């Protein structure tokens, strides 16, 4: 798998890269959101893909980064390819979850920091989670104006927790 990761903590980036490459994955790392968006844009210009394909099998974004935060980067990436799999790494999962619904208008995967390297590998390699989220996002897209109530957000959050099998929350 090809994976793009952005995190402003260099030690974490090195650990993520090492763990994923040890499993045979190709990994590109970025130290901030702006650099990540530039890498993604360059890759999309150099390697155009079909409508259902993506530049990377997964993009892992730290929620809070300098230059551009994870939500801003995700907006840019999804503007280029709305089918790109995005996984947020965050210590603030409910805030990240709410922002992903309100600003991105879709549910994304979220891993609560700190998490084990094995949890990262397992989440990235589990494509079934992403397929289930795509189905859930179809439901969200059906809502005319996305201004979900607290109860709706909680219901979506509960579904996300079940999809991720408690592995990352």
C-alpha beads as a LAMMPS data file, in Angstrom:
LAMMPS data file: protein, C-alpha beads

169 atoms
168 bonds

1 atom types
1 bond types

-500.0 500.0 xlo xhi
-500.0 500.0 ylo yhi
-500.0 500.0 zlo zhi

Masses

1 110.0

Atoms # bond

1 1 1 0.000 0.000 0.000
2 1 1 1.033 3.594 -0.587
3 1 1 0.529 5.837 2.432
4 1 1 0.958 9.577 2.990
5 1 1 1.372 10.727 6.604
6 1 1 1.507 14.264 8.013
7 1 1 2.429 14.961 11.633
8 1 1 4.471 17.747 13.190
9 1 1 6.119 15.369 15.676
10 1 1 9.171 14.024 13.839
11 1 1 9.711 11.150 16.288
12 1 1 6.181 9.883 15.638
13 1 1 6.620 10.232 11.882
14 1 1 9.769 8.127 12.020
15 1 1 8.023 5.457 14.097
16 1 1 4.985 5.370 11.801
17 1 1 7.188 5.105 8.715
18 1 1 9.356 2.365 10.205
19 1 1 6.366 0.255 11.338
20 1 1 4.542 0.548 8.016
21 1 1 7.618 -0.039 5.856
22 1 1 8.413 -3.128 7.960
23 1 1 5.053 -4.478 6.722
24 1 1 6.002 -3.761 3.104
25 1 1 4.143 -0.477 2.635
26 1 1 5.484 2.563 0.801
27 1 1 5.341 5.668 3.012
28 1 1 5.809 9.381 2.338
29 1 1 5.970 11.620 5.406
30 1 1 5.394 15.364 5.816
31 1 1 6.136 17.587 8.808
32 1 1 3.193 19.965 8.383
33 1 1 -0.136 20.296 6.651
34 1 1 0.998 22.629 3.915
35 1 1 3.795 20.280 2.833
36 1 1 1.338 17.365 2.849
37 1 1 -1.113 19.160 0.575
38 1 1 1.731 20.082 -1.800
39 1 1 2.890 16.445 -1.947
40 1 1 -0.657 15.240 -2.609
41 1 1 -1.225 17.883 -5.301
42 1 1 2.084 17.037 -7.009
43 1 1 1.291 13.310 -6.935
44 1 1 -2.165 13.925 -8.396
45 1 1 -0.693 15.976 -11.233
46 1 1 1.995 13.377 -11.981
47 1 1 -0.238 10.310 -11.614
48 1 1 -3.838 11.068 -12.597
49 1 1 -6.287 8.398 -11.435
50 1 1 -9.770 7.217 -12.407
51 1 1 -12.843 8.516 -10.591
52 1 1 -12.911 5.681 -8.070
53 1 1 -9.131 5.392 -7.580
54 1 1 -7.002 7.432 -5.211
55 1 1 -3.435 8.741 -5.137
56 1 1 -2.721 6.892 -1.903
57 1 1 -4.320 3.915 -0.228
58 1 1 -4.555 6.048 2.923
59 1 1 -3.653 9.543 4.089
60 1 1 -3.012 9.862 7.828
61 1 1 -3.298 13.416 9.156
62 1 1 -2.498 14.835 12.559
63 1 1 -5.483 16.966 13.543
64 1 1 -3.378 19.845 14.901
65 1 1 -0.400 20.866 12.761
66 1 1 1.364 24.096 11.848
67 1 1 0.784 25.833 8.509
68 1 1 -2.493 23.988 7.822
69 1 1 -4.360 21.811 10.272
70 1 1 -5.628 18.346 9.412
71 1 1 -9.130 19.503 8.492
72 1 1 -7.761 22.130 6.077
73 1 1 -5.489 19.534 4.465
74 1 1 -8.341 17.028 4.218
75 1 1 -10.527 19.672 2.533
76 1 1 -7.823 20.266 -0.058
77 1 1 -7.229 16.569 -0.658
78 1 1 -10.931 15.742 -0.907
79 1 1 -11.311 18.666 -3.312
80 1 1 -8.806 16.926 -5.582
81 1 1 -10.189 13.437 -5.002
82 1 1 -13.394 12.987 -2.959
83 1 1 -12.748 9.238 -2.698
84 1 1 -9.430 9.551 -0.852
85 1 1 -9.309 7.613 2.409
86 1 1 -8.470 10.003 5.259
87 1 1 -7.513 8.864 8.766
88 1 1 -7.134 11.521 11.461
89 1 1 -4.726 11.034 14.359
90 1 1 -5.993 13.147 17.218
91 1 1 -6.022 13.496 20.955
92 1 1 -9.352 15.314 20.613
93 1 1 -11.543 12.723 18.919
94 1 1 -14.966 14.267 19.513
95 1 1 -13.813 17.674 18.258
96 1 1 -12.167 16.033 15.243
97 1 1 -15.281 13.975 14.572
98 1 1 -17.571 17.014 14.726
99 1 1 -15.250 19.027 12.460
100 1 1 -15.080 16.207 9.929
101 1 1 -18.873 16.144 9.668
102 1 1 -19.430 19.901 9.662
103 1 1 -16.471 21.026 7.551
104 1 1 -15.755 18.024 5.340
105 1 1 -19.409 16.963 5.163
106 1 1 -18.446 13.361 5.685
107 1 1 -17.277 10.962 8.356
108 1 1 -13.616 10.061 8.383
109 1 1 -11.641 7.532 10.368
110 1 1 -10.158 8.791 13.626
111 1 1 -7.420 7.264 15.752
112 1 1 -7.109 8.605 19.275
113 1 1 -3.563 9.552 20.227
114 1 1 -1.609 7.964 21.679
115 1 1 -2.060 4.677 19.837
116 1 1 0.213 1.720 19.273
117 1 1 2.101 1.252 16.033
118 1 1 0.280 -2.055 15.590
119 1 1 -3.069 -0.228 15.838
120 1 1 -1.917 2.097 13.044
121 1 1 -0.893 -0.818 10.836
122 1 1 -4.124 -2.714 11.588
123 1 1 -6.308 0.306 10.845
124 1 1 -4.585 1.096 7.557
125 1 1 -4.667 -2.517 6.412
126 1 1 -8.367 -2.919 7.316
127 1 1 -10.072 -1.682 4.145
128 1 1 -13.458 -2.932 5.373
129 1 1 -13.694 0.029 7.757
130 1 1 -13.404 2.445 4.842
131 1 1 -15.999 0.580 2.783
132 1 1 -18.446 0.749 5.703
133 1 1 -17.764 4.471 6.117
134 1 1 -18.534 5.060 2.445
135 1 1 -21.982 3.552 3.049
136 1 1 -22.447 5.743 6.117
137 1 1 -21.398 8.826 4.151
138 1 1 -24.079 8.131 1.565
139 1 1 -26.591 8.504 4.406
140 1 1 -25.038 11.815 5.428
141 1 1 -25.033 13.090 1.844
142 1 1 -28.769 12.476 1.733
143 1 1 -29.321 15.099 4.441
144 1 1 -30.076 18.313 2.552
145 1 1 -28.328 20.777 4.826
146 1 1 -25.743 19.153 7.008
147 1 1 -26.438 20.662 10.376
148 1 1 -26.717 17.524 12.479
149 1 1 -28.235 17.515 15.928
150 1 1 -26.304 16.287 18.923
151 1 1 -28.263 13.013 18.786
152 1 1 -27.358 12.486 15.113
153 1 1 -23.678 13.154 15.787
154 1 1 -23.700 10.747 18.720
155 1 1 -25.378 8.073 16.597
156 1 1 -22.772 8.451 13.838
157 1 1 -19.988 8.464 16.415
158 1 1 -21.320 5.233 17.957
159 1 1 -21.394 3.586 14.518
160 1 1 -17.813 4.702 13.875
161 1 1 -16.704 3.218 17.198
162 1 1 -18.320 -0.109 16.318
163 1 1 -16.744 -0.086 12.846
164 1 1 -13.317 0.438 14.277
165 1 1 -13.921 -2.401 16.706
166 1 1 -12.681 -0.371 19.639
167 1 1 -9.166 -0.657 18.219
168 1 1 -8.366 3.041 18.041
169 1 1 -10.739 4.798 20.440

Bonds

1 1 1 2
2 1 2 3
3 1 3 4
4 1 4 5
5 1 5 6
6 1 6 7
7 1 7 8
8 1 8 9
9 1 9 10
10 1 10 11
11 1 11 12
12 1 12 13
13 1 13 14
14 1 14 15
15 1 15 16
16 1 16 17
17 1 17 18
18 1 18 19
19 1 19 20
20 1 20 21
21 1 21 22
22 1 22 23
23 1 23 24
24 1 24 25
25 1 25 26
26 1 26 27
27 1 27 28
28 1 28 29
29 1 29 30
30 1 30 31
31 1 31 32
32 1 32 33
33 1 33 34
34 1 34 35
35 1 35 36
36 1 36 37
37 1 37 38
38 1 38 39
39 1 39 40
40 1 40 41
41 1 41 42
42 1 42 43
43 1 43 44
44 1 44 45
45 1 45 46
46 1 46 47
47 1 47 48
48 1 48 49
49 1 49 50
50 1 50 51
51 1 51 52
52 1 52 53
53 1 53 54
54 1 54 55
55 1 55 56
56 1 56 57
57 1 57 58
58 1 58 59
59 1 59 60
60 1 60 61
61 1 61 62
62 1 62 63
63 1 63 64
64 1 64 65
65 1 65 66
66 1 66 67
67 1 67 68
68 1 68 69
69 1 69 70
70 1 70 71
71 1 71 72
72 1 72 73
73 1 73 74
74 1 74 75
75 1 75 76
76 1 76 77
77 1 77 78
78 1 78 79
79 1 79 80
80 1 80 81
81 1 81 82
82 1 82 83
83 1 83 84
84 1 84 85
85 1 85 86
86 1 86 87
87 1 87 88
88 1 88 89
89 1 89 90
90 1 90 91
91 1 91 92
92 1 92 93
93 1 93 94
94 1 94 95
95 1 95 96
96 1 96 97
97 1 97 98
98 1 98 99
99 1 99 100
100 1 100 101
101 1 101 102
102 1 102 103
103 1 103 104
104 1 104 105
105 1 105 106
106 1 106 107
107 1 107 108
108 1 108 109
109 1 109 110
110 1 110 111
111 1 111 112
112 1 112 113
113 1 113 114
114 1 114 115
115 1 115 116
116 1 116 117
117 1 117 118
118 1 118 119
119 1 119 120
120 1 120 121
121 1 121 122
122 1 122 123
123 1 123 124
124 1 124 125
125 1 125 126
126 1 126 127
127 1 127 128
128 1 128 129
129 1 129 130
130 1 130 131
131 1 131 132
132 1 132 133
133 1 133 134
134 1 134 135
135 1 135 136
136 1 136 137
137 1 137 138
138 1 138 139
139 1 139 140
140 1 140 141
141 1 141 142
142 1 142 143
143 1 143 144
144 1 144 145
145 1 145 146
146 1 146 147
147 1 147 148
148 1 148 149
149 1 149 150
150 1 150 151
151 1 151 152
152 1 152 153
153 1 153 154
154 1 154 155
155 1 155 156
156 1 156 157
157 1 157 158
158 1 158 159
159 1 159 160
160 1 160 161
161 1 161 162
162 1 162 163
163 1 163 164
164 1 164 165
165 1 165 166
166 1 166 167
167 1 167 168
168 1 168 169
